[in-house]
Amino acid sequence: MRSNVSPGSEQSRAAFPRAFDRLDTTRVPRVPFPKEQNRIMTQHEYRIETLGIVGSGAMGLGIAQIAALGGLNVRLYDTNSKALAAVRDHLSETFTKLTAKGKLKEADAHAALARVRDAGDTGELSDCDAIIEAIVEDLDIKREVFRELEAVVGPHCILASNTSSLSITAIAAGCAHPERVTGFHFFNPVPLMRVVEVIEGLRGDPRAGDALMDLARRIGHTPVRAKDMPGFIVNHAGRGMNTEGLRVASEGVASFADIDRIMREQAGFRLGPFELLDLTALDVSHLVMKSIYHQFYEEPRFRPSPITGTRLAGGLIGRKAGEGFYRYVDGKAEVAPEPAAPTRLPTHVWISRASHAGRAQVLKLIAQCDCTVHIDTASTPGPDSLIVVTPLGLDATTSAVNEHLDATRVVAVDTLFPLDTVARRTIMTTPATTPAMRDAAHALFASDGVPVTVIRDSTGFVAQRVVATIVNIGCDIAQQGIATLEDIDLAVALGLGYPRGPLALGDALGAATILTILRNIHNALGDPRYRPSPWLARRAQLGLSLTHIEELR
């Protein structure tokens, strides 16, 4: 799931020495837009048979692999001959493994490798129909590289950038023909992450984007189209999981491991935020978080956390360094085992009526468990009853105060995801809850063998906060018209590995429920990061799907 914000090639400086030499002294001015030449070019239908790739790092290598297997002639450019030789060796080894597994015919493997040719200089890219740049994430360097490429390629060659964080419009502004400069953003590892974002700049020719959409399908990837906005679709939508997970951790609500367990086993995500950050590594992720935050002019939704800056400075960047939010031994994370759940059940349980749906879930769970627990049905809790509340977007303390309950006996349980279907449950205490009542609640909700995570008081538990933030940001992407609703969900599901895209996730849980969570958190904390998106608020209030599109004249 790793994005390619890190340099696409360690040899980028060697590949384009002129660009790096000028970096500190020259800002590339925008070339005046040649209207007549543009008119001629936009009438051309782009066809891609020969593909150039600039940069032989992980991204360039992955793109070369799928392009060659897709039947394209590939010209791979990097002035470091050893790097190019390593690419060919890696491709040969990869194709041999695929052949041995029966996934590739031997003749096809030889043909694919034969289609990859090294380019000794940029002049050998002159016959390319499209060139994909996969080098360092620096605007000045990319602009200079594209200017150098423009001098050697034909008038109808598409120049595509694999950037994950820079504006395509800004990159194109240094070119004589900005209409053919397009974003073509793959994800690492390219052969496995089969989604690619196609982005046109403000001066972009839609036909160039169309050609890249067709190319993506030809090489076995799913293309999605996005406007030129910070983070495009995937890195934009991905802010919800990581930034909110970090926010929860910074408040001392739960440990990194517990937050990950909750997001995996209760919310159904493949990875929790800290597992994901360790996989992508903070030398990549921290920079992405900062970049998107600043490109959106300090939008509170995307506010980074000092946690990642400190850990980056200390070298605790993730799995590839052997230590991040977890310590890794032989590539596996070391995670302390959870303590056994208490076994002493409460004798009496009083369940708040503030949420009819939440109360019904708790009653159903107790009825199904093999335990003798008396349900206190009085209007107010008896003197010995465990008090269970089921808030949405509120903390246990607020729930206790609002209902005039004895905070020493109050425990909240998260019912956003049905208690009888999840692989983990989450409960939280008030600062006043006694250990005896906390343990009794833990024993009750773990009585059927489902593990329970106990967290400190939090507005919106963990899953509610993170999931509502993910949905809310997805709704803002829709509100801004950055991509079609279908492409938003498709890009997030494929690019981030989420169980559903943000709009589909919001519909599954209920748009009104997500809106309630966000409004309650926003009112409680006063932090504008939780303000509901207009897209979400309007559809939730009208009872419409988050994928509903209004009809305009």
N, C-alpha and C positions, 0 to 999 in steps of 0.2 A: 504494500500500500504506500510505499515511500514515494514521495514526489521528487522531482529532479531539480530542486532549487540549488543543490550543491553543483559545483562545476561539472559539466557533462564530460569533460576530459581533463585529466591532469596535465595534458600537454597543450592546453589552450594557449598559454603564453608563448610556447615555442612555435605553435602553428601560425600565430598571427603576431609576430614581433612588432610590426609597425603599429598595430592597434594598441598594444600595451605601452609601447614607447611614448605614444601621444596622449595616453590617458590622462596624465596629470597636467597637461598643458593646453589641450585643445578640446573645446566643446564643438561637436559637429553641428553646424547650422543646417536648418531644413532647406533642402534644395527646392527652388521654385517649381511649382507643379506644372509640367508640360501638358497643357490641355489637349493639343492636337495629337500628340503621341499617345496619350491616354485613350483618346477616342478610338484610335486604331487598335490598341491592345485589348480594350474591353470587348471588341467585336470578335476576338479570337476565342475559340473553344480550346481550353487547355487539355492536353493529352499527356499522360505520364507513363513512359516506358522505361526511361533511364533516370535513376534517382541518385543524387549526390548527397553525401552525409559528411558534415564538417564536425569533427570531434570523435575520437575513438575511445571515449570512456564508456561507462556502463550503459548510458542511454544510447549513444551512437552504435555500440555493439549490438544492443538489443534490437534497434531499428533495422540495422543491416541484416540481422538474422531473419526477421519476419519478412522483410522486403525481398530478400533472395529466395526464400521459400515460396513467396507469392508470385514469383516469376519475373520480377523486375531485374534489370541490369543495375548494379550498384557501384557507384564510384565513391570510395571512402578516402577522405583527405585528412591527413595529419602529418606535419613535417617530421615527426619523430618516427623514423623507420622501424624502430624496435616496437613501438606501440602498434603500428600497423601489422607487423609480423605476429604480434601477440593476438590480435583480433582474428587473423586468419587461422592461427593455431586453435584458438577457442572455438571458432565456428566449425572447424574440421572435427574437433573433439565432440562438440555438441551434436553435430549431424550423425557422427558415428554412434553415439549413445541412442539417438532417436531411431536409427536403423536397427540397432541391436534389440530395441524394445518393440520393434514391429510397427512403429509409428511413422516411419519414413522408408520408402524404397531406396535401395542403394543407388540406383541410377539417378533418382531424383536428388539424392544427397550430393552426388558428384556434380550434377548440373547446377544445383543451387550455389555450391562453392565456386564453380567456374564463373558464375555471374557476378561475383564480387571482385572488383579490381581496385588496386591501390592507385591513388592519384598522387604523383610526386609534387605537383604544384597546382595552384588554382586554375591554371590554364587547361588542365586535363579534365576540368568540370564543365568545359564549354558546351559539350553536347548533352548536358543534363536537361531534362524537362522540368525537374523540380529539385531543389536542394534544401535539406533540413539541417539547420544549425543546432548543435547540441553542445554548447561550450559554457563558459563561466557566466553567471548571472550578473552581468554588469552592462548597463545601458550603453555607455560610451563604447565599450569594446564591441558589443553586438552591432552597433551602428557602423563602426568602421569596417567590421567584417562584411557586412552586407554591401557597403560601398565597393569594397574590393571585389566581391562576387559579381556585382552589377557590371563591372568593367570587362568581364570575360564571358558571361553567359549570353544566350540569345534573348531576343526581346520578349519571348513568351515563356520564359522559365520562371516558375513560381519559386519565390524565396520564403521559406517557412522557418519559424523559430519554435524550438521546443521549450521556450521559457515557461516557467510556472508562476512567475510573479511580476514580470515586467509588462508594461503596456505595449501592445502591438502597434498602436498608433504612434507611440513615441519612437519605437524602433524604426518604423517605416518613414518617419519624418526626415531621416538622414538620407533617404534614397531618391534617385531621380524618378523612379516609378513606384511610388508607395502603394499603388493599386494592386500590385502582385505580391506584396509582403503580407503573409498570413501566419497566424499562430497554429501550431500543430503539436499539442501538448500530450505526450505519452506519460505513462506512469511506470515506475520501476518495481519489479523486473518487467520489461516490456513484453516478452513472450507470454507471460502469465497474466498480466493486468490488461485485459483485452478491451479497454476503452480508451478513446483518444478525443480530446477536445479540439474543435476547429474554431478559430477565432479570427474575425476580420476586423481590421482597424477601421477608423472612420473614413478613410479614403480607399478601403479595400474593394476589390472587384468580387462580387458574389460568385462569379463563375470560377474564380480561383478556389474559393471555399468549396464550391460544388465538386471540383476536381479532387480536392483532398478528401472530401466525404467518400467519394467513389474509391479512392485509393485505399482508405482505411478498410472499407469492406473487402476489397480485393486481397488484402494481407491478413484478413481474419479478425479485424478489430471492429468494435461497435463505435461509430462516430456520434458525437453530440455537438451541437452548435451553440456557441455562446457569444454574447456581446463582449467587447473589450472593456472589462471591468476588473478591478483587483481580485485576484484569486480565481477568476473565471467562474466555473461552477463548483468543482470539487474542492479546491482549496478554500474557497469562500464558505461553502457549506460545512466543511470540516472544522471550522472554528468552534462550533457548538460543543462537540465532545471534549476537545482538549482544554479550551479555555474555562469551561464550566467545571470540568473535573479538577482542574488546578485551583479554581476558586473554592470549591468544596474542601479540598485538602488544606488550603491556606487558612480556612476558618477552623481547622482542627476538628472537623466533623467526623472524619474517619481516616484510616491509614490508606496509603496508596493501594496496598493489596486488597483491602476491604472495598474500596471504591471500584476496583477492577472486577472483583467477584460479583458485586451488585450489578454492574453493567452487563456482565456476561450472563450470569445465571438468573437474574431477575428480569432484566430488560431484554435479554436475548441477543446481545451484540457479540460478534465473534471475538473481539478484543476490547478490553477496557482502555481508558484514556492513557494510563501509564504504561501498559504493555505496548500500546500503539506508539507512544513517544519513544520508548526504548527501541522499537523496531525501526522507526524512521531516523532516530538519533537527533539529539538536541542541536548539533551543529547544523542540521537542516531545519528542524521544526521551529526552533527558537527564532531563527532568522525569518522564516515564513510568517510566524505570528507577528513579529515586529513590523515586517514589510506591509502586511495587509492592514494592520492597525493604523499605520501612518498614512498609507495610501487612501484610507477612508477618513482621513483627517481626525484621528483619535475618536472614532466611533466607539462608545462604551461597550457595545456588544462584543467587540474583538479585543478588548483590553488584555494584554499579556500579563503573565504573573512573574513576580521576582523570583519565584521558585526555580524557573528554568534558567534564568540568567545566572543565578548563583551556582547551580549545578553544572552549567556549561563552563563557567570560569574554573570550576574545580576538576574538570575533565570527566565528570560522571555523565557522559553523553548517551549511553545506551549499550545495547547488546554488542555492537562491534568493538566497543572499548572494554568489554568484560564487566562493566558496571554502569548502571544508570539508576533508575528507580528500583531496580533489582540488581543483585549480583549474579553473574552468569558463570557456571561451571560446565565445561564441555558444551557450551551453547544453550544450556538449559537454565532457566531462572531458579534461584533458590528462594523458596517461599516458606515461611514458618508455618507449621501446621496449625489449624484452628483448634482451640480448646474444646473439649466435649461440652455438649449442651447440658445445662442443669436438668435435673429430673423431678424436682419437687414442684408439682402443679399447684396453681391457686385453687382454693376451695370454692370461691365465689368470683364471678366476673360480671362487671357492669359495663355495657357497651353504649357509647354515645349514640344519640339519635340525630345528631347534627347532619350526618350523611346517611340517608336511607340505604344507598347502594353499598357504602362501606360497612354499615352494620350488618346488612344481609350476608356479605362475604364472611365476616367473622363468625356469625351464627352458623352458617353452613359448614365452615371448617371445624368448629367445635362439635357439631352434630356428627361429623364424619370420623372424628378421631376416637380412638379407643381409650377414652378417659372419662372419669366421673367429675365433671365440673358443673357446679350449679350456676345457672344464668340468673343474675339479679335483674328482675324486670321492673323494679320500683322506678319511679320518676327521678329519684336521686339515689346515688350509690349508698349501699349499706356501709357500716363502719369498717368492715374487714374485706370488702371487695376490691379486687384489682380493677382499675378503671382503664378501659381501652378506648382510645379516640382514633378516628380515621381521617385526618385532615388532608386537604389538597392545597398545596402551596403555603401552608401555615406550619409553624413549629408546634411542638407539644405544649410549650409554655403558653402560647397564645390561645390554644384550644382550651387549656385548663382555666385560664382567666376568663375567656369568653363565656364558658359554661359554669363558672363558679364551682370548679371541682378542686378536690384536695390534690395539689400538685405532687405531694409525696407518694401518691399511689397511681399517678397517671403514666401510661405508656402508650405511644402512638405506633400504629402499624400502617405501612404503605400498601394501599389497595389499588394503585393505578393499574398494575398488572394482576389479574385474578389470582387470589391466594391459593386456589386449588389447582392451578396449572403451572406455576413458576417452579424453578429448580432452586430458588433461594427466596427467603423473605427478609424484610428489613423492619426493625423496630427501633424507636428512639425514645429517649427519656427526657424529662425536664431536668434542670440542674438540681431540683429538690427530690427527685424520685429516689426512694430507698433501694439499696441493693437487693433486699428481699423481694420487692415488687418487680424490679427489673428482671431478676432471675426467674421469678414465677411466670412472667410474660414470655421470657425466652423459652422456658420449658413447655409452655402451652403451645406456642407457634412452631416448635420443633418436635412436637409429640408424635407426628407421623413420619419422622425421619428426614424431613426437608431441613437443610441447614438454615440458620438464622444469623444475620449480622446485626449486632447492636451498635448504634451510632449515637453520637451526642446530638443535642437538639439542633435542628436545621430547618429553615424555612423551605419546605418542599423536599425533605428527605435528600436522597442522592439521585435516584432514578428519575423522579419527577422533575428535578431541576435540570438535569442534563438533557433528558428527552424533550422537555418543553423548549429548551434553548435551541436544540437541533431543529425542531419543527418551526420555531419562530424565525430562525435565520433562513430556512428554506422558503418560508412564506415571503420574506423580504426579497429574496432572489426573484420570486414570481412577481411581486409587486413592482420591482424595477424593470421587469421585462428582459432580464439578462439571458434567459433561455426559455424554451417552451416548457410547459408543465411536465410533459412526458420526459423531456431530456433532463430536467432537474432530478426527477426520481431515478431515472435510468443511470445518470452519471454518478450519483451518490451511492446507489446500490452496488454498481460495478467498481467504481473508483475507490470507495471507502469500505466496501464489504459489509455495509449495514444490512440488517434484516429486511428493511424496506427503505425506500426513499423518504425524505422528510414529509412530503405532502401525503403520501399513502400512510405513513406512520401516524400522522395527525388525524387522518380520517379513521384509522383503525381504533385509536384510543378515544376519539371524539373531539372535534374541534372546540366545542364548548368546554370540555374538561381541560384542555390545554390552555384555553383562554383564562379559565378560573385560576389555574395554577400560576400563570404569569402575573395576573393582576394581583393576586394575594402576595406573591413574592415582592412585586414592585411596590405595593402599598406598605409592606412590612419593612423593607430595606431602603426604599427611596432611591435605589440605584437604577438609572435609566437603561442599563443593559437589559433589564427585564421588561421594558415597555413592550406591549404586544404590537406586532406588525399590523398595519391597517388591513392587509389581505386576510389575516387570520381573524381579526376582530369582526369585520363585516360579515364574513361567511359564517362564523360561529353564531353570531347574533341572529342571522337569517335562517339558520339551520341548513346551510348549503355545504356541499363538499368543498374541500380545499382545492380540488381540481376543477371547480366550476369557473367557467369563463363568461363574463358578462358580454352581452351582445351590444356592440357599438354600431352607430350609423356609419 
